[in-house]
Amino acid sequence: MDILTSITILVLAAFVGFEVISKVPNTLHTPLMSGTNAIHGIVLLGGVLVIASAAGALNKVLLFIAIVFGTINIVGGFLVTDRMLGMFKGRKKSAAGSRQSADEEGRA
């Protein structure tokens, strides 16, 4: 495959990916991110397997960089997913807030 075909595929994939992601409703972002993190875990495992059989220093350096970026993406994705899920949890009452409301009930 020549370089022009590769660049064309990359540009078209970026355009299609942007269009697909921009149409996802907000309620589906958390499950979509969790699924994407799982897929990235498989990609990361593939990178580790490929680096074991890589020949040449340049290939190993590029694979190492790809593995590092993949790991950052997975960890960041799980942190963002956890934060988004935390927004749906109810707020816990603090001990001071419970005491204060009990005092107010006692006065009434």
Jmol script that loads the backbone (N, CA, C; Angstrom):
load data "model"
ATOM      1  N   MET A   1       0.851  -1.162   0.000  1.00  0.00           N
ATOM      2  CA  MET A   1       0.000   0.000   0.000  1.00  0.00           C
ATOM      3  C   MET A   1       0.903   1.234   0.000  1.00  0.00           C
ATOM      4  N   ASP A   2       0.638   2.156  -0.880  1.00  0.00           N
ATOM      5  CA  ASP A   2       1.485   3.343  -0.943  1.00  0.00           C
ATOM      6  C   ASP A   2       1.066   4.366   0.103  1.00  0.00           C
ATOM      7  N   ILE A   3       1.880   5.393   0.256  1.00  0.00           N
ATOM      8  CA  ILE A   3       1.683   6.380   1.321  1.00  0.00           C
ATOM      9  C   ILE A   3       0.419   7.206   1.106  1.00  0.00           C
ATOM     10  N   LEU A   4       0.084   7.505  -0.141  1.00  0.00           N
ATOM     11  CA  LEU A   4      -1.109   8.306  -0.420  1.00  0.00           C
ATOM     12  C   LEU A   4      -2.377   7.558  -0.005  1.00  0.00           C
ATOM     13  N   THR A   5      -2.422   6.268  -0.264  1.00  0.00           N
ATOM     14  CA  THR A   5      -3.576   5.461   0.145  1.00  0.00           C
ATOM     15  C   THR A   5      -3.674   5.401   1.661  1.00  0.00           C
ATOM     16  N   SER A   6      -2.552   5.253   2.329  1.00  0.00           N
ATOM     17  CA  SER A   6      -2.544   5.210   3.795  1.00  0.00           C
ATOM     18  C   SER A   6      -3.028   6.524   4.403  1.00  0.00           C
ATOM     19  N   ILE A   7      -2.574   7.632   3.862  1.00  0.00           N
ATOM     20  CA  ILE A   7      -3.001   8.941   4.362  1.00  0.00           C
ATOM     21  C   ILE A   7      -4.486   9.157   4.092  1.00  0.00           C
ATOM     22  N   THR A   8      -4.963   8.734   2.937  1.00  0.00           N
ATOM     23  CA  THR A   8      -6.382   8.865   2.610  1.00  0.00           C
ATOM     24  C   THR A   8      -7.241   8.059   3.583  1.00  0.00           C
ATOM     25  N   ILE A   9      -6.832   6.852   3.891  1.00  0.00           N
ATOM     26  CA  ILE A   9      -7.570   6.017   4.843  1.00  0.00           C
ATOM     27  C   ILE A   9      -7.567   6.659   6.222  1.00  0.00           C
ATOM     28  N   LEU A  10      -6.429   7.206   6.642  1.00  0.00           N
ATOM     29  CA  LEU A  10      -6.335   7.863   7.941  1.00  0.00           C
ATOM     30  C   LEU A  10      -7.275   9.062   8.026  1.00  0.00           C
ATOM     31  N   VAL A  11      -7.297   9.898   7.007  1.00  0.00           N
ATOM     32  CA  VAL A  11      -8.152  11.084   7.001  1.00  0.00           C
ATOM     33  C   VAL A  11      -9.628  10.679   6.988  1.00  0.00           C
ATOM     34  N   LEU A  12      -9.979   9.712   6.175  1.00  0.00           N
ATOM     35  CA  LEU A  12     -11.375   9.258   6.135  1.00  0.00           C
ATOM     36  C   LEU A  12     -11.789   8.626   7.468  1.00  0.00           C
ATOM     37  N   ALA A  13     -10.917   7.857   8.093  1.00  0.00           N
ATOM     38  CA  ALA A  13     -11.234   7.250   9.388  1.00  0.00           C
ATOM     39  C   ALA A  13     -11.423   8.323  10.460  1.00  0.00           C
ATOM     40  N   ALA A  14     -10.587   9.355  10.434  1.00  0.00           N
ATOM     41  CA  ALA A  14     -10.731  10.444  11.402  1.00  0.00           C
ATOM     42  C   ALA A  14     -12.063  11.169  11.193  1.00  0.00           C
ATOM     43  N   PHE A  15     -12.423  11.430   9.950  1.00  0.00           N
ATOM     44  CA  PHE A  15     -13.687  12.117   9.652  1.00  0.00           C
ATOM     45  C   PHE A  15     -14.887  11.277  10.086  1.00  0.00           C
ATOM     46  N   VAL A  16     -14.899  10.012   9.735  1.00  0.00           N
ATOM     47  CA  VAL A  16     -16.007   9.129  10.110  1.00  0.00           C
ATOM     48  C   VAL A  16     -16.075   8.977  11.627  1.00  0.00           C
ATOM     49  N   GLY A  17     -14.935   8.816  12.290  1.00  0.00           N
ATOM     50  CA  GLY A  17     -14.918   8.706  13.746  1.00  0.00           C
ATOM     51  C   GLY A  17     -15.480   9.945  14.417  1.00  0.00           C
ATOM     52  N   PHE A  18     -15.123  11.113  13.923  1.00  0.00           N
ATOM     53  CA  PHE A  18     -15.648  12.356  14.489  1.00  0.00           C
ATOM     54  C   PHE A  18     -17.157  12.441  14.302  1.00  0.00           C
ATOM     55  N   GLU A  19     -17.633  12.101  13.129  1.00  0.00           N
ATOM     56  CA  GLU A  19     -19.066  12.156  12.861  1.00  0.00           C
ATOM     57  C   GLU A  19     -19.851  11.173  13.726  1.00  0.00           C
ATOM     58  N   VAL A  20     -19.321   9.987  13.912  1.00  0.00           N
ATOM     59  CA  VAL A  20     -20.018   8.981  14.717  1.00  0.00           C
ATOM     60  C   VAL A  20     -20.054   9.399  16.182  1.00  0.00           C
ATOM     61  N   ILE A  21     -18.928   9.833  16.724  1.00  0.00           N
ATOM     62  CA  ILE A  21     -18.860  10.206  18.137  1.00  0.00           C
ATOM     63  C   ILE A  21     -19.694  11.448  18.423  1.00  0.00           C
ATOM     64  N   SER A  22     -19.743  12.396  17.509  1.00  0.00           N
ATOM     65  CA  SER A  22     -20.508  13.619  17.761  1.00  0.00           C
ATOM     66  C   SER A  22     -22.013  13.367  17.791  1.00  0.00           C
ATOM     67  N   LYS A  23     -22.472  12.244  17.255  1.00  0.00           N
ATOM     68  CA  LYS A  23     -23.903  11.913  17.249  1.00  0.00           C
ATOM     69  C   LYS A  23     -24.335  11.101  18.473  1.00  0.00           C
ATOM     70  N   VAL A  24     -23.411  10.738  19.351  1.00  0.00           N
ATOM     71  CA  VAL A  24     -23.739   9.925  20.522  1.00  0.00           C
ATOM     72  C   VAL A  24     -24.373  10.820  21.583  1.00  0.00           C
ATOM     73  N   PRO A  25     -25.560  10.443  22.099  1.00  0.00           N
ATOM     74  CA  PRO A  25     -26.171  11.257  23.161  1.00  0.00           C
ATOM     75  C   PRO A  25     -25.370  11.180  24.458  1.00  0.00           C
ATOM     76  N   ASN A  26     -25.537  12.189  25.304  1.00  0.00           N
ATOM     77  CA  ASN A  26     -24.755  12.276  26.546  1.00  0.00           C
ATOM     78  C   ASN A  26     -24.978  11.073  27.457  1.00  0.00           C
ATOM     79  N   THR A  27     -26.170  10.494  27.459  1.00  0.00           N
ATOM     80  CA  THR A  27     -26.451   9.376  28.359  1.00  0.00           C
ATOM     81  C   THR A  27     -25.687   8.116  27.974  1.00  0.00           C
ATOM     82  N   LEU A  28     -25.176   8.044  26.753  1.00  0.00           N
ATOM     83  CA  LEU A  28     -24.449   6.859  26.311  1.00  0.00           C
ATOM     84  C   LEU A  28     -22.934   7.001  26.391  1.00  0.00           C
ATOM     85  N   HIS A  29     -22.432   8.175  26.779  1.00  0.00           N
ATOM     86  CA  HIS A  29     -20.986   8.372  26.790  1.00  0.00           C
ATOM     87  C   HIS A  29     -20.288   7.457  27.790  1.00  0.00           C
ATOM     88  N   THR A  30     -20.848   7.279  28.990  1.00  0.00           N
ATOM     89  CA  THR A  30     -20.186   6.452  29.998  1.00  0.00           C
ATOM     90  C   THR A  30     -20.086   4.999  29.565  1.00  0.00           C
ATOM     91  N   PRO A  31     -21.188   4.353  29.106  1.00  0.00           N
ATOM     92  CA  PRO A  31     -21.038   2.971  28.634  1.00  0.00           C
ATOM     93  C   PRO A  31     -20.129   2.862  27.415  1.00  0.00           C
ATOM     94  N   LEU A  32     -20.167   3.854  26.549  1.00  0.00           N
ATOM     95  CA  LEU A  32     -19.317   3.837  25.360  1.00  0.00           C
ATOM     96  C   LEU A  32     -17.850   3.932  25.756  1.00  0.00           C
ATOM     97  N   MET A  33     -17.540   4.782  26.734  1.00  0.00           N
ATOM     98  CA  MET A  33     -16.155   4.909  27.178  1.00  0.00           C
ATOM     99  C   MET A  33     -15.679   3.631  27.853  1.00  0.00           C
ATOM    100  N   SER A  34     -16.549   2.972  28.618  1.00  0.00           N
ATOM    101  CA  SER A  34     -16.155   1.722  29.267  1.00  0.00           C
ATOM    102  C   SER A  34     -15.842   0.654  28.221  1.00  0.00           C
ATOM    103  N   GLY A  35     -16.656   0.580  27.187  1.00  0.00           N
ATOM    104  CA  GLY A  35     -16.394  -0.377  26.108  1.00  0.00           C
ATOM    105  C   GLY A  35     -15.115  -0.059  25.366  1.00  0.00           C
ATOM    106  N   THR A  36     -14.874   1.215  25.144  1.00  0.00           N
ATOM    107  CA  THR A  36     -13.645   1.637  24.465  1.00  0.00           C
ATOM    108  C   THR A  36     -12.420   1.304  25.308  1.00  0.00           C
ATOM    109  N   ASN A  37     -12.526   1.468  26.619  1.00  0.00           N
ATOM    110  CA  ASN A  37     -11.401   1.114  27.503  1.00  0.00           C
ATOM    111  C   ASN A  37     -11.108  -0.377  27.428  1.00  0.00           C
ATOM    112  N   ALA A  38     -12.147  -1.193  27.365  1.00  0.00           N
ATOM    113  CA  ALA A  38     -11.934  -2.638  27.260  1.00  0.00           C
ATOM    114  C   ALA A  38     -11.235  -2.989  25.944  1.00  0.00           C
ATOM    115  N   ILE A  39     -11.656  -2.357  24.864  1.00  0.00           N
ATOM    116  CA  ILE A  39     -11.014  -2.602  23.565  1.00  0.00           C
ATOM    117  C   ILE A  39      -9.561  -2.136  23.600  1.00  0.00           C
ATOM    118  N   HIS A  40      -9.300  -0.997  24.239  1.00  0.00           N
ATOM    119  CA  HIS A  40      -7.926  -0.512  24.326  1.00  0.00           C
ATOM    120  C   HIS A  40      -7.049  -1.449  25.151  1.00  0.00           C
ATOM    121  N   GLY A  41      -7.640  -2.122  26.123  1.00  0.00           N
ATOM    122  CA  GLY A  41      -6.884  -3.112  26.883  1.00  0.00           C
ATOM    123  C   GLY A  41      -6.404  -4.244  25.996  1.00  0.00           C
ATOM    124  N   ILE A  42      -7.249  -4.667  25.062  1.00  0.00           N
ATOM    125  CA  ILE A  42      -6.869  -5.712  24.116  1.00  0.00           C
ATOM    126  C   ILE A  42      -5.773  -5.207  23.182  1.00  0.00           C
ATOM    127  N   VAL A  43      -5.902  -3.970  22.733  1.00  0.00           N
ATOM    128  CA  VAL A  43      -4.881  -3.375  21.864  1.00  0.00           C
ATOM    129  C   VAL A  43      -3.554  -3.268  22.609  1.00  0.00           C
ATOM    130  N   LEU A  44      -3.611  -2.888  23.884  1.00  0.00           N
ATOM    131  CA  LEU A  44      -2.391  -2.789  24.676  1.00  0.00           C
ATOM    132  C   LEU A  44      -1.727  -4.149  24.837  1.00  0.00           C
ATOM    133  N   LEU A  45      -2.507  -5.175  25.080  1.00  0.00           N
ATOM    134  CA  LEU A  45      -1.964  -6.530  25.179  1.00  0.00           C
ATOM    135  C   LEU A  45      -1.313  -6.942  23.856  1.00  0.00           C
ATOM    136  N   GLY A  46      -1.937  -6.605  22.738  1.00  0.00           N
ATOM    137  CA  GLY A  46      -1.336  -6.887  21.430  1.00  0.00           C
ATOM    138  C   GLY A  46      -0.016  -6.169  21.245  1.00  0.00           C
ATOM    139  N   GLY A  47       0.068  -4.917  21.720  1.00  0.00           N
ATOM    140  CA  GLY A  47       1.326  -4.173  21.629  1.00  0.00           C
ATOM    141  C   GLY A  47       2.438  -4.819  22.437  1.00  0.00           C
ATOM    142  N   VAL A  48       2.088  -5.332  23.610  1.00  0.00           N
ATOM    143  CA  VAL A  48       3.089  -6.004  24.442  1.00  0.00           C
ATOM    144  C   VAL A  48       3.568  -7.284  23.764  1.00  0.00           C
ATOM    145  N   LEU A  49       2.641  -8.021  23.142  1.00  0.00           N
ATOM    146  CA  LEU A  49       3.034  -9.246  22.438  1.00  0.00           C
ATOM    147  C   LEU A  49       3.900  -8.950  21.221  1.00  0.00           C
ATOM    148  N   VAL A  50       3.593  -7.868  20.520  1.00  0.00           N
ATOM    149  CA  VAL A  50       4.364  -7.525  19.321  1.00  0.00           C
ATOM    150  C   VAL A  50       5.761  -7.029  19.688  1.00  0.00           C
ATOM    151  N   ILE A  51       5.879  -6.279  20.779  1.00  0.00           N
ATOM    152  CA  ILE A  51       7.197  -5.750  21.145  1.00  0.00           C
ATOM    153  C   ILE A  51       8.161  -6.880  21.516  1.00  0.00           C
ATOM    154  N   ALA A  52       7.631  -8.009  21.958  1.00  0.00           N
ATOM    155  CA  ALA A  52       8.494  -9.144  22.309  1.00  0.00           C
ATOM    156  C   ALA A  52       9.215  -9.707  21.083  1.00  0.00           C
ATOM    157  N   SER A  53       8.552  -9.614  19.926  1.00  0.00           N
ATOM    158  CA  SER A  53       9.161 -10.175  18.718  1.00  0.00           C
ATOM    159  C   SER A  53       9.664  -9.097  17.756  1.00  0.00           C
ATOM    160  N   ALA A  54       9.707  -7.845  18.196  1.00  0.00           N
ATOM    161  CA  ALA A  54      10.145  -6.757  17.315  1.00  0.00           C
ATOM    162  C   ALA A  54      11.645  -6.833  17.078  1.00  0.00           C
ATOM    163  N   ALA A  55      12.017  -6.524  15.855  1.00  0.00           N
ATOM    164  CA  ALA A  55      13.432  -6.503  15.489  1.00  0.00           C
ATOM    165  C   ALA A  55      13.841  -5.064  15.223  1.00  0.00           C
ATOM    166  N   GLY A  56      14.938  -4.649  15.787  1.00  0.00           N
ATOM    167  CA  GLY A  56      15.439  -3.301  15.546  1.00  0.00           C
ATOM    168  C   GLY A  56      15.074  -2.352  16.673  1.00  0.00           C
ATOM    169  N   ALA A  57      15.972  -1.421  16.915  1.00  0.00           N
ATOM    170  CA  ALA A  57      15.779  -0.471  18.012  1.00  0.00           C
ATOM    171  C   ALA A  57      14.649   0.501  17.730  1.00  0.00           C
ATOM    172  N   LEU A  58      14.523   0.949  16.484  1.00  0.00           N
ATOM    173  CA  LEU A  58      13.473   1.911  16.141  1.00  0.00           C
ATOM    174  C   LEU A  58      12.082   1.299  16.353  1.00  0.00           C
ATOM    175  N   ASN A  59      11.910   0.057  15.932  1.00  0.00           N
ATOM    176  CA  ASN A  59      10.616  -0.607  16.130  1.00  0.00           C
ATOM    177  C   ASN A  59      10.280  -0.735  17.606  1.00  0.00           C
ATOM    178  N   LYS A  60      11.263  -1.090  18.410  1.00  0.00           N
ATOM    179  CA  LYS A  60      11.012  -1.239  19.851  1.00  0.00           C
ATOM    180  C   LYS A  60      10.699   0.099  20.504  1.00  0.00           C
ATOM    181  N   VAL A  61      11.372   1.154  20.083  1.00  0.00           N
ATOM    182  CA  VAL A  61      11.104   2.483  20.639  1.00  0.00           C
ATOM    183  C   VAL A  61       9.688   2.933  20.267  1.00  0.00           C
ATOM    184  N   LEU A  62       9.315   2.774  19.008  1.00  0.00           N
ATOM    185  CA  LEU A  62       7.970   3.164  18.577  1.00  0.00           C
ATOM    186  C   LEU A  62       6.887   2.343  19.277  1.00  0.00           C
ATOM    187  N   LEU A  63       7.124   1.048  19.431  1.00  0.00           N
ATOM    188  CA  LEU A  63       6.166   0.212  20.142  1.00  0.00           C
ATOM    189  C   LEU A  63       6.075   0.597  21.614  1.00  0.00           C
ATOM    190  N   PHE A  64       7.206   0.927  22.227  1.00  0.00           N
ATOM    191  CA  PHE A  64       7.186   1.351  23.627  1.00  0.00           C
ATOM    192  C   PHE A  64       6.370   2.635  23.783  1.00  0.00           C
ATOM    193  N   ILE A  65       6.567   3.581  22.882  1.00  0.00           N
ATOM    194  CA  ILE A  65       5.807   4.832  22.922  1.00  0.00           C
ATOM    195  C   ILE A  65       4.312   4.546  22.741  1.00  0.00           C
ATOM    196  N   ALA A  66       3.978   3.658  21.818  1.00  0.00           N
ATOM    197  CA  ALA A  66       2.576   3.301  21.603  1.00  0.00           C
ATOM    198  C   ALA A  66       1.980   2.646  22.844  1.00  0.00           C
ATOM    199  N   ILE A  67       2.742   1.794  23.507  1.00  0.00           N
ATOM    200  CA  ILE A  67       2.254   1.136  24.724  1.00  0.00           C
ATOM    201  C   ILE A  67       2.050   2.159  25.840  1.00  0.00           C
ATOM    202  N   VAL A  68       2.969   3.115  25.970  1.00  0.00           N
ATOM    203  CA  VAL A  68       2.831   4.155  26.996  1.00  0.00           C
ATOM    204  C   VAL A  68       1.589   4.998  26.728  1.00  0.00           C
ATOM    205  N   PHE A  69       1.400   5.436  25.487  1.00  0.00           N
ATOM    206  CA  PHE A  69       0.217   6.240  25.158  1.00  0.00           C
ATOM    207  C   PHE A  69      -1.069   5.437  25.344  1.00  0.00           C
ATOM    208  N   GLY A  70      -1.040   4.169  24.986  1.00  0.00           N
ATOM    209  CA  GLY A  70      -2.215   3.321  25.197  1.00  0.00           C
ATOM    210  C   GLY A  70      -2.543   3.174  26.671  1.00  0.00           C
ATOM    211  N   THR A  71      -1.522   3.016  27.500  1.00  0.00           N
ATOM    212  CA  THR A  71      -1.733   2.905  28.947  1.00  0.00           C
ATOM    213  C   THR A  71      -2.302   4.201  29.514  1.00  0.00           C
ATOM    214  N   ILE A  72      -1.767   5.334  29.085  1.00  0.00           N
ATOM    215  CA  ILE A  72      -2.295   6.628  29.530  1.00  0.00           C
ATOM    216  C   ILE A  72      -3.753   6.768  29.122  1.00  0.00           C
ATOM    217  N   ASN A  73      -4.088   6.346  27.921  1.00  0.00           N
ATOM    218  CA  ASN A  73      -5.460   6.437  27.433  1.00  0.00           C
ATOM    219  C   ASN A  73      -6.398   5.557  28.254  1.00  0.00           C
ATOM    220  N   ILE A  74      -5.965   4.356  28.579  1.00  0.00           N
ATOM    221  CA  ILE A  74      -6.809   3.448  29.360  1.00  0.00           C
ATOM    222  C   ILE A  74      -7.031   3.993  30.766  1.00  0.00           C
ATOM    223  N   VAL A  75      -5.964   4.388  31.439  1.00  0.00           N
ATOM    224  CA  VAL A  75      -6.087   4.901  32.808  1.00  0.00           C
ATOM    225  C   VAL A  75      -6.927   6.175  32.827  1.00  0.00           C
ATOM    226  N   GLY A  76      -6.662   7.075  31.909  1.00  0.00           N
ATOM    227  CA  GLY A  76      -7.455   8.302  31.833  1.00  0.00           C
ATOM    228  C   GLY A  76      -8.916   8.027  31.543  1.00  0.00           C
ATOM    229  N   GLY A  77      -9.173   7.071  30.666  1.00  0.00           N
ATOM    230  CA  GLY A  77     -10.560   6.724  30.352  1.00  0.00           C
ATOM    231  C   GLY A  77     -11.293   6.167  31.551  1.00  0.00           C
ATOM    232  N   PHE A  78     -10.626   5.301  32.319  1.00  0.00           N
ATOM    233  CA  PHE A  78     -11.271   4.761  33.512  1.00  0.00           C
ATOM    234  C   PHE A  78     -11.482   5.844  34.569  1.00  0.00           C
ATOM    235  N   LEU A  79     -10.548   6.784  34.703  1.00  0.00           N
ATOM    236  CA  LEU A  79     -10.728   7.871  35.662  1.00  0.00           C
ATOM    237  C   LEU A  79     -11.900   8.765  35.275  1.00  0.00           C
ATOM    238  N   VAL A  80     -12.010   9.085  34.000  1.00  0.00           N
ATOM    239  CA  VAL A  80     -13.122   9.911  33.539  1.00  0.00           C
ATOM    240  C   VAL A  80     -14.448   9.164  33.704  1.00  0.00           C
ATOM    241  N   THR A  81     -14.460   7.864  33.382  1.00  0.00           N
ATOM    242  CA  THR A  81     -15.675   7.069  33.553  1.00  0.00           C
ATOM    243  C   THR A  81     -16.081   7.033  35.017  1.00  0.00           C
ATOM    244  N   ASP A  82     -15.123   6.850  35.921  1.00  0.00           N
ATOM    245  CA  ASP A  82     -15.427   6.824  37.348  1.00  0.00           C
ATOM    246  C   ASP A  82     -15.975   8.164  37.809  1.00  0.00           C
ATOM    247  N   ARG A  83     -15.412   9.232  37.310  1.00  0.00           N
ATOM    248  CA  ARG A  83     -15.902  10.568  37.687  1.00  0.00           C
ATOM    249  C   ARG A  83     -17.317  10.800  37.163  1.00  0.00           C
ATOM    250  N   MET A  84     -17.580  10.350  35.951  1.00  0.00           N
ATOM    251  CA  MET A  84     -18.930  10.515  35.397  1.00  0.00           C
ATOM    252  C   MET A  84     -19.944   9.686  36.180  1.00  0.00           C
ATOM    253  N   LEU A  85     -19.573   8.466  36.554  1.00  0.00           N
ATOM    254  CA  LEU A  85     -20.471   7.639  37.345  1.00  0.00           C
ATOM    255  C   LEU A  85     -20.671   8.231  38.739  1.00  0.00           C
ATOM    256  N   GLY A  86     -19.664   8.896  39.273  1.00  0.00           N
ATOM    257  CA  GLY A  86     -19.782   9.547  40.560  1.00  0.00           C
ATOM    258  C   GLY A  86     -20.789  10.681  40.554  1.00  0.00           C
ATOM    259  N   MET A  87     -21.005  11.302  39.403  1.00  0.00           N
ATOM    260  CA  MET A  87     -21.990  12.372  39.308  1.00  0.00           C
ATOM    261  C   MET A  87     -23.416  11.840  39.462  1.00  0.00           C
ATOM    262  N   PHE A  88     -23.633  10.550  39.202  1.00  0.00           N
ATOM    263  CA  PHE A  88     -24.966   9.975  39.311  1.00  0.00           C
ATOM    264  C   PHE A  88     -25.262   9.455  40.712  1.00  0.00           C
ATOM    265  N   LYS A  89     -24.257   9.363  41.574  1.00  0.00           N
ATOM    266  CA  LYS A  89     -24.464   8.891  42.933  1.00  0.00           C
ATOM    267  C   LYS A  89     -25.077  10.004  43.767  1.00  0.00           C
ATOM    268  N   GLY A  90     -25.872   9.615  44.746  1.00  0.00           N
ATOM    269  CA  GLY A  90     -26.461  10.602  45.639  1.00  0.00           C
ATOM    270  C   GLY A  90     -25.411  11.184  46.557  1.00  0.00           C
ATOM    271  N   ARG A  91     -25.649  12.388  46.999  1.00  0.00           N
ATOM    272  CA  ARG A  91     -24.709  13.024  47.918  1.00  0.00           C
ATOM    273  C   ARG A  91     -24.928  12.482  49.314  1.00  0.00           C
ATOM    274  N   LYS A  92     -23.844  12.168  49.988  1.00  0.00           N
ATOM    275  CA  LYS A  92     -23.914  11.651  51.347  1.00  0.00           C
ATOM    276  C   LYS A  92     -23.999  12.821  52.314  1.00  0.00           C
ATOM    277  N   LYS A  93     -24.804  12.641  53.359  1.00  0.00           N
ATOM    278  CA  LYS A  93     -24.899  13.670  54.383  1.00  0.00           C
ATOM    279  C   LYS A  93     -23.711  13.531  55.321  1.00  0.00           C
ATOM    280  N   SER A  94     -23.152  14.646  55.688  1.00  0.00           N
ATOM    281  CA  SER A  94     -22.032  14.609  56.620  1.00  0.00           C
ATOM    282  C   SER A  94     -22.561  14.438  58.039  1.00  0.00           C
ATOM    283  N   ALA A  95     -21.707  14.048  58.938  1.00  0.00           N
ATOM    284  CA  ALA A  95     -22.106  13.846  60.335  1.00  0.00           C
ATOM    285  C   ALA A  95     -22.557  15.164  60.950  1.00  0.00           C
ATOM    286  N   ALA A  96     -21.887  16.260  60.625  1.00  0.00           N
ATOM    287  CA  ALA A  96     -22.274  17.564  61.160  1.00  0.00           C
ATOM    288  C   ALA A  96     -23.640  17.978  60.628  1.00  0.00           C
ATOM    289  N   GLY A  97     -23.896  17.677  59.383  1.00  0.00           N
ATOM    290  CA  GLY A  97     -25.191  18.011  58.788  1.00  0.00           C
ATOM    291  C   GLY A  97     -26.307  17.220  59.425  1.00  0.00           C
ATOM    292  N   SER A  98     -26.060  15.976  59.802  1.00  0.00           N
ATOM    293  CA  SER A  98     -27.065  15.147  60.457  1.00  0.00           C
ATOM    294  C   SER A  98     -27.354  15.667  61.854  1.00  0.00           C
ATOM    295  N   ARG A  99     -26.305  16.064  62.567  1.00  0.00           N
ATOM    296  CA  ARG A  99     -26.496  16.594  63.912  1.00  0.00           C
ATOM    297  C   ARG A  99     -27.273  17.897  63.873  1.00  0.00           C
ATOM    298  N   GLN A 100     -26.959  18.741  62.901  1.00  0.00           N
ATOM    299  CA  GLN A 100     -27.618  20.030  62.798  1.00  0.00           C
ATOM    300  C   GLN A 100     -29.104  19.848  62.512  1.00  0.00           C
ATOM    301  N   SER A 101     -29.463  18.934  61.581  1.00  0.00           N
ATOM    302  CA  SER A 101     -30.870  18.716  61.269  1.00  0.00           C
ATOM    303  C   SER A 101     -31.591  18.078  62.451  1.00  0.00           C
ATOM    304  N   ALA A 102     -30.908  17.246  63.264  1.00  0.00           N
ATOM    305  CA  ALA A 102     -31.527  16.651  64.449  1.00  0.00           C
ATOM    306  C   ALA A 102     -31.786  17.720  65.496  1.00  0.00           C
ATOM    307  N   ASP A 103     -30.855  18.680  65.643  1.00  0.00           N
ATOM    308  CA  ASP A 103     -31.069  19.780  66.579  1.00  0.00           C
ATOM    309  C   ASP A 103     -32.243  20.636  66.167  1.00  0.00           C
ATOM    310  N   GLU A 104     -32.368  20.885  64.855  1.00  0.00           N
ATOM    311  CA  GLU A 104     -33.482  21.697  64.364  1.00  0.00           C
ATOM    312  C   GLU A 104     -34.799  20.987  64.577  1.00  0.00           C
ATOM    313  N   GLU A 105     -34.832  19.665  64.424  1.00  0.00           N
ATOM    314  CA  GLU A 105     -36.059  18.909  64.658  1.00  0.00           C
ATOM    315  C   GLU A 105     -36.420  18.927  66.126  1.00  0.00           C
ATOM    316  N   GLY A 106     -35.439  18.894  67.023  1.00  0.00           N
ATOM    317  CA  GLY A 106     -35.676  18.906  68.459  1.00  0.00           C
ATOM    318  C   GLY A 106     -36.268  20.227  68.928  1.00  0.00           C
ATOM    319  N   ARG A 107     -35.890  21.323  68.260  1.00  0.00           N
ATOM    320  CA  ARG A 107     -36.394  22.633  68.628  1.00  0.00           C
ATOM    321  C   ARG A 107     -37.836  22.838  68.185  1.00  0.00           C
ATOM    322  N   ALA A 108     -38.202  22.174  67.104  1.00  0.00           N
ATOM    323  CA  ALA A 108     -39.541  22.410  66.551  1.00  0.00           C
ATOM    324  C   ALA A 108     -40.641  21.767  67.330  1.00  0.00           C
TER     325      ALA A 108
END
end "model"
wireframe off; spacefill off
backbone 0.3
color backbone group
